Amino acid sequence: MILYRSVNMVNDLKKQSIINELLAIGFDGDGAVSLYDMDYYELKRLLAVERIRRG
């Protein structure tokens, strides 16, 4: 149970870090889905796409 909580906490921290990075580069979502509703892998892909777009 402790391991499960630890993994969830780490994933939440990673997710928040990506959200912060997206907000820092000026991306605040596309209006359809909140950044906070996306999972880690969706956010990771979105960040990669935005980095490529913005050069």
C-alpha positions as CSV (number, residue, x, y, z in Angstrom):
1,M,0.0,0.0,0.0
2,I,2.8,2.4,0.8
3,L,4.5,1.6,-2.5
4,Y,1.3,2.3,-4.4
5,R,0.9,5.7,-2.7
6,S,4.5,6.5,-3.4
7,V,4.2,5.7,-7.1
8,N,1.0,7.8,-7.3
9,M,2.7,10.7,-5.6
10,V,5.7,10.5,-8.0
11,N,3.4,10.4,-11.0
12,D,1.4,13.4,-9.7
13,L,4.6,15.3,-9.2
14,K,5.8,14.5,-12.8
15,K,2.4,15.5,-14.1
16,Q,2.4,18.8,-12.3
17,S,6.0,19.4,-13.5
18,I,4.9,19.0,-17.2
19,I,1.8,21.2,-16.6
20,N,4.1,23.9,-15.1
21,E,6.4,23.6,-18.1
22,L,3.5,23.9,-20.6
23,L,2.2,27.0,-18.8
24,A,5.7,28.5,-18.7
25,I,6.0,28.3,-22.5
26,G,2.6,29.9,-22.9
27,F,0.4,26.9,-23.6
28,D,-2.7,26.9,-21.5
29,G,-4.7,24.3,-23.3
30,D,-6.9,24.1,-26.3
31,G,-10.2,24.7,-24.5
32,A,-11.5,21.2,-25.1
33,V,-9.7,19.4,-22.3
34,S,-8.2,20.8,-19.2
35,L,-4.5,20.1,-18.7
36,Y,-5.3,18.9,-15.2
37,D,-7.7,16.3,-16.6
38,M,-5.0,14.7,-18.9
39,D,-2.9,11.8,-17.7
40,Y,0.9,11.8,-17.6
41,Y,1.4,10.3,-21.0
42,E,-1.0,12.7,-22.8
43,L,0.8,15.6,-21.2
44,K,4.2,14.3,-22.1
45,R,3.1,13.9,-25.7
46,L,1.6,17.4,-25.7
47,L,4.8,18.9,-24.3
48,A,6.9,17.2,-27.0
49,V,4.6,18.5,-29.7
50,E,4.7,22.0,-28.3
51,R,8.5,22.0,-28.0
52,I,8.7,20.9,-31.7
53,R,6.2,23.6,-32.8
54,R,8.0,26.4,-31.0
55,G,11.4,25.3,-32.0
